[in-house]
Amino acid sequence: ANRIQSPYMIIIGTEEGLYLTSMRMVHALIQAGVNHEFVVLPGQHHGYVGAGQTYAIEKIVRFFDQHL
């Protein structure tokens, strides 16, 4: 995490059981002072569908618009 030099985004669905790994990464980013966004999509698997997919795409587009 301390080698990341640009804003970072993590998006996870809650159905894959990635909470602990994701929380460890978020903690490391905070400790390293890295600007990041952490987006949680409840009830979604790795491939997002429906409203979760729409929300994820909108978040990604806004993130790229803001940081690229």
C-alpha positions as CSV (number, residue, x, y, z in Angstrom):
1,A,0.0,0.0,0.0
2,N,2.8,2.4,0.8
3,R,4.0,2.2,-2.9
4,I,0.7,3.4,-4.3
5,Q,1.2,7.0,-5.4
6,S,-2.2,7.9,-6.9
7,P,-5.8,7.7,-5.8
8,Y,-7.1,4.2,-5.5
9,M,-10.5,2.6,-5.6
10,I,-11.6,-0.8,-4.3
11,I,-15.1,-2.1,-5.2
12,I,-16.4,-5.3,-3.6
13,G,-19.6,-7.3,-3.6
14,T,-20.6,-8.8,-0.3
15,E,-21.3,-12.3,-1.6
16,E,-17.7,-13.3,-2.3
17,G,-16.5,-13.3,1.3
18,L,-13.6,-10.9,0.6
19,Y,-14.3,-8.7,3.7
20,L,-11.2,-9.6,5.6
21,T,-8.8,-9.2,2.7
22,S,-10.4,-6.0,1.7
23,M,-10.4,-4.6,5.2
24,R,-6.7,-5.4,5.5
25,M,-6.0,-3.5,2.3
26,V,-8.1,-0.5,3.4
27,H,-6.3,-0.5,6.7
28,A,-2.9,-0.5,5.0
29,L,-4.0,2.3,2.7
30,I,-5.1,4.4,5.6
31,Q,-1.9,3.7,7.5
32,A,0.1,4.7,4.3
33,G,-1.9,7.9,3.9
34,V,-3.2,6.8,0.5
35,N,-6.3,8.6,-0.9
36,H,-8.8,5.9,-1.7
37,E,-12.4,5.0,-2.1
38,F,-13.9,1.8,-0.8
39,V,-17.2,0.9,-2.4
40,V,-19.3,-2.0,-1.0
41,L,-22.1,-3.5,-3.1
42,P,-24.3,-5.5,-0.7
43,G,-25.7,-8.7,-2.1
44,Q,-23.5,-8.6,-5.3
45,H,-21.1,-11.2,-6.5
46,H,-17.9,-10.5,-8.4
47,G,-19.8,-9.7,-11.6
48,Y,-22.2,-6.9,-10.6
49,V,-25.8,-6.9,-12.0
50,G,-28.8,-4.6,-11.9
51,A,-28.6,-1.6,-9.7
52,G,-25.3,-2.7,-8.3
53,Q,-23.8,-2.7,-11.8
54,T,-25.2,0.7,-12.6
55,Y,-23.9,2.1,-9.3
56,A,-20.4,0.6,-9.8
57,I,-20.1,2.0,-13.3
58,E,-21.2,5.5,-12.2
59,K,-18.6,5.4,-9.3
60,I,-15.8,4.3,-11.6
61,V,-16.6,6.9,-14.2
62,R,-16.7,9.7,-11.6
63,F,-13.5,8.4,-10.0
64,F,-11.7,8.5,-13.4
65,D,-13.2,11.9,-14.2
66,Q,-11.9,13.2,-10.9
67,H,-8.5,11.6,-10.9
68,L,-7.3,11.2,-14.5
